[in-house]
Amino acid sequence: MTDVYRVLVVDDDHEIAAAIAKLLDKNGYLSQVAHDGFEALEVMAASPPHLMILDIMMPRLDGLTALMKIREYNNIPILLLSAKTEDSDKILGLGMGADDYVTKPFVPSELLARVQSHLRRYFTLGNHESSPTQIVNGRLCLALGEKQLLVDGEPVRLTATEYKIVELLMRHPGQVFSAERIYEAVWNDAAHAVENTVMVHIRRIREKIEINPREPEYLKVVWGIGYKIEKNTK
């Protein structure tokens, strides 16, 4: 159990975000602030928080889309925050993987109670899964702490972008990702005419990890759909 929990507050309203951050800091938490979904994803990549308070209605990348992307690789507690009160919005957010829903305007003491409750349930009671230090798939070993890919025990030099693609696919072996989804997840930007960009990176990765890039054992294309890392138990 950690001594200080980091809580990421994501809201395009700077005053609300600052007020929540101040409330958290006064009560022993370490706050982080982002103002849209893209900024939230950047913080997640650089310094993952223990819990997130996520507004729904935001520019550039809304909260529900950010939630969906985060749930592809991380299971921290996420509390949705919105001025909307319709049950359909609550159901949609909870169905996409949110842990709770707080409606604006909120009572500060209630928000703190919900934060404390979810952190306790997730960490103190042991419901979270320990983050793996490496991902092994056949001849491939991804050392997450060192951000290093090993093939047959030998390190392979990848660019930062190539590493992000490999990590995304290796975290979901057998799952097919479209070029658009890969681009959005790796570049943290909306996908526009990205097929060639992703294809070039896939080709370069194949040349580095495959024995025969023309007949890949791992990094495969599913024609008309996307790309995947094949499961390999050998």
C-alpha positions as CSV (number, residue, x, y, z in Angstrom):
1,M,0.0,0.0,0.0
2,T,1.4,3.4,-1.0
3,D,1.7,6.3,1.5
4,V,0.5,9.0,-0.9
5,Y,-2.0,8.3,-3.6
6,R,-1.8,10.3,-6.9
7,V,-5.2,11.3,-8.2
8,L,-5.5,12.7,-11.8
9,V,-8.2,15.3,-12.2
10,V,-9.3,15.7,-15.9
11,D,-11.7,18.6,-16.6
12,D,-11.7,21.3,-19.3
13,D,-13.0,23.8,-16.8
14,H,-9.8,25.1,-15.3
15,E,-11.5,26.5,-12.2
16,I,-13.2,23.2,-11.3
17,A,-10.1,21.2,-12.0
18,A,-8.0,23.5,-9.7
19,A,-10.7,23.4,-7.0
20,I,-10.8,19.6,-7.0
21,A,-7.0,19.4,-7.0
22,K,-6.8,21.8,-4.1
23,L,-9.4,19.8,-2.2
24,L,-7.4,16.6,-2.8
25,D,-4.0,18.2,-1.8
26,K,-5.5,19.5,1.5
27,N,-6.7,16.0,2.3
28,G,-3.4,14.2,1.8
29,Y,-3.5,13.2,-1.8
30,L,-1.1,14.3,-4.6
31,S,-3.1,15.8,-7.4
32,Q,-2.3,15.8,-11.1
33,V,-4.4,17.9,-13.6
34,A,-5.2,17.5,-17.2
35,H,-7.8,19.5,-19.3
36,D,-8.8,17.0,-22.0
37,G,-8.6,13.4,-22.9
38,F,-5.3,13.7,-24.8
39,E,-3.6,15.3,-21.9
40,A,-5.0,12.6,-19.6
41,L,-3.5,9.9,-21.8
42,E,-0.1,11.7,-21.8
43,V,-0.1,11.8,-18.0
44,M,-1.1,8.1,-17.9
45,A,1.9,7.3,-20.0
46,A,4.4,9.4,-18.1
47,S,3.2,9.0,-14.5
48,P,0.2,6.7,-14.0
49,P,-2.1,7.9,-11.1
50,H,-3.7,5.6,-8.6
51,L,-7.2,7.0,-9.4
52,M,-8.7,9.3,-12.0
53,I,-11.6,11.8,-11.8
54,L,-12.7,12.2,-15.4
55,D,-15.1,14.8,-16.8
56,I,-17.2,13.5,-19.7
57,M,-17.8,16.6,-21.9
58,M,-14.4,17.9,-23.0
59,P,-12.9,19.2,-26.3
60,R,-10.4,17.3,-28.5
61,L,-11.0,14.0,-26.8
62,D,-14.0,13.5,-24.6
63,G,-14.0,11.5,-21.3
64,L,-15.8,8.4,-22.5
65,T,-13.4,8.0,-25.4
66,A,-10.5,8.5,-23.1
67,L,-12.0,6.0,-20.7
68,M,-12.3,3.4,-23.4
69,K,-8.6,3.8,-24.4
70,I,-7.4,3.7,-20.8
71,R,-9.3,0.5,-20.1
72,E,-7.4,-1.2,-22.9
73,Y,-4.3,-1.3,-20.6
74,N,-5.1,0.0,-17.1
75,N,-7.6,-0.9,-14.5
76,I,-7.2,1.9,-11.9
77,P,-10.5,3.3,-10.4
78,I,-12.1,6.0,-12.6
79,L,-14.8,8.3,-11.3
80,L,-16.8,10.0,-14.1
81,L,-17.7,13.7,-13.4
82,S,-20.4,15.4,-15.5
83,A,-23.1,18.0,-15.3
84,K,-25.4,15.5,-17.1
85,T,-27.9,13.7,-15.0
86,E,-29.5,11.4,-17.5
87,D,-29.5,7.7,-16.5
88,S,-28.4,6.7,-20.0
89,D,-25.1,8.6,-19.6
90,K,-24.4,7.0,-16.2
91,I,-25.2,3.5,-17.6
92,L,-23.0,4.1,-20.7
93,G,-20.1,5.3,-18.6
94,L,-20.3,2.4,-16.1
95,G,-20.7,0.0,-19.0
96,M,-17.5,1.2,-20.5
97,G,-15.6,0.5,-17.4
98,A,-16.0,3.5,-15.0
99,D,-16.2,2.6,-11.3
100,D,-18.5,5.5,-10.2
101,Y,-20.3,8.5,-11.4
102,V,-20.5,11.9,-9.7
103,T,-22.8,14.6,-10.9
104,K,-22.0,18.4,-10.9
105,P,-22.5,20.3,-8.7
106,F,-21.0,17.9,-6.2
107,V,-20.5,18.0,-2.4
108,P,-16.8,18.1,-1.7
109,S,-17.1,15.7,1.3
110,E,-19.0,13.2,-0.9
111,L,-16.4,13.3,-3.6
112,L,-13.6,12.7,-1.1
113,A,-15.5,9.8,0.5
114,R,-15.9,8.2,-2.9
115,V,-12.2,8.7,-3.7
116,Q,-11.2,7.2,-0.4
117,S,-13.7,4.3,-0.8
118,H,-12.4,3.3,-4.3
119,L,-8.8,3.6,-3.3
120,R,-9.3,1.4,-0.3
121,R,-11.3,-1.2,-2.2
122,Y,-8.7,-1.3,-5.0
123,F,-5.5,-1.2,-3.1
124,T,-6.0,-2.0,0.6
125,L,-8.4,-4.9,0.0
126,G,-6.2,-6.3,-2.7
127,N,-8.6,-6.3,-5.6
128,H,-6.1,-4.8,-8.0
129,E,-3.8,-7.0,-10.1
130,S,-0.1,-6.4,-9.8
131,S,1.4,-4.8,-12.9
132,P,3.6,-7.2,-14.7
133,T,7.3,-6.4,-15.1
134,Q,7.6,-8.2,-18.4
135,I,5.4,-9.7,-21.1
136,V,6.7,-12.9,-22.7
137,N,5.3,-14.3,-25.9
138,G,7.4,-17.1,-27.4
139,R,10.8,-15.7,-28.5
140,L,9.7,-12.2,-27.6
141,C,10.1,-10.6,-24.1
142,L,9.1,-7.1,-23.4
143,A,10.8,-5.6,-20.3
144,L,8.3,-2.9,-19.3
145,G,10.4,-1.2,-16.7
146,E,13.4,-0.8,-19.0
147,K,11.2,-0.3,-22.1
148,Q,13.3,-2.9,-23.9
149,L,12.3,-5.7,-26.3
150,L,14.3,-8.9,-26.3
151,V,14.2,-11.4,-29.1
152,D,15.7,-14.7,-28.2
153,G,17.3,-13.0,-25.2
154,E,19.0,-10.3,-27.3
155,P,18.0,-6.6,-27.1
156,V,16.4,-5.1,-30.1
157,R,16.7,-1.4,-30.7
158,L,13.3,0.2,-31.3
159,T,12.4,3.8,-31.8
160,A,10.0,5.2,-29.2
161,T,7.1,4.9,-31.6
162,E,8.0,1.3,-32.5
163,Y,8.2,0.4,-28.8
164,K,4.7,1.9,-28.2
165,I,3.2,-0.2,-31.0
166,V,4.9,-3.4,-29.8
167,E,3.8,-2.8,-26.2
168,L,0.2,-2.1,-27.3
169,L,0.0,-5.3,-29.4
170,M,1.9,-7.5,-26.9
171,R,-0.4,-6.4,-24.1
172,H,-3.3,-7.8,-26.2
173,P,-2.0,-11.0,-27.9
174,G,-4.2,-12.2,-30.6
175,Q,-6.4,-9.1,-30.6
176,V,-6.6,-7.2,-33.9
177,F,-6.1,-3.5,-33.9
178,S,-7.0,-1.3,-36.9
179,A,-4.5,1.2,-38.2
180,E,-6.7,3.9,-36.9
181,R,-6.8,2.5,-33.3
182,I,-3.0,2.0,-33.3
183,Y,-2.5,5.5,-34.5
184,E,-4.8,7.0,-31.9
185,A,-3.3,5.0,-29.1
186,V,0.3,5.6,-30.0
187,W,0.3,9.1,-31.4
188,N,-2.5,10.3,-29.1
189,D,-4.1,12.0,-32.0
190,A,-7.2,11.6,-34.1
191,A,-6.7,9.2,-37.0
192,H,-6.7,10.8,-40.5
193,A,-5.3,8.9,-43.5
194,V,-2.9,6.9,-41.3
195,E,-2.7,3.5,-43.0
196,N,0.6,4.2,-44.7
197,T,2.1,5.7,-41.5
198,V,1.3,2.7,-39.4
199,M,2.2,0.2,-42.2
200,V,5.7,1.7,-42.5
201,H,6.3,1.3,-38.7
202,I,4.9,-2.3,-38.8
203,R,7.3,-3.2,-41.6
204,R,10.2,-1.8,-39.7
205,I,9.3,-3.7,-36.6
206,R,8.9,-6.9,-38.5
207,E,12.4,-6.5,-40.0
208,K,13.8,-6.3,-36.4
209,I,11.9,-9.1,-34.7
210,E,11.0,-11.7,-37.3
211,I,13.3,-14.4,-38.6
212,N,11.7,-14.1,-42.0
213,P,9.8,-10.7,-42.3
214,R,8.0,-12.0,-45.5
215,E,6.5,-14.9,-43.5
216,P,6.1,-13.4,-40.0
217,E,5.7,-15.6,-37.0
218,Y,4.4,-12.9,-34.7
219,L,3.5,-9.5,-36.2
220,K,0.8,-10.3,-38.6
221,V,-1.7,-8.4,-40.8
222,V,-5.4,-9.4,-40.9
223,W,-6.2,-8.1,-44.4
224,G,-8.9,-5.4,-44.4
225,I,-9.0,-5.2,-40.6
226,G,-5.6,-4.5,-39.0
227,Y,-2.6,-5.9,-37.2
228,K,-1.9,-8.2,-34.3
229,I,0.8,-10.0,-32.3
230,E,0.1,-13.7,-32.7
231,K,-0.1,-15.7,-29.5
232,N,2.9,-18.1,-29.2
233,T,3.3,-20.6,-26.4
234,K,6.5,-22.2,-27.7
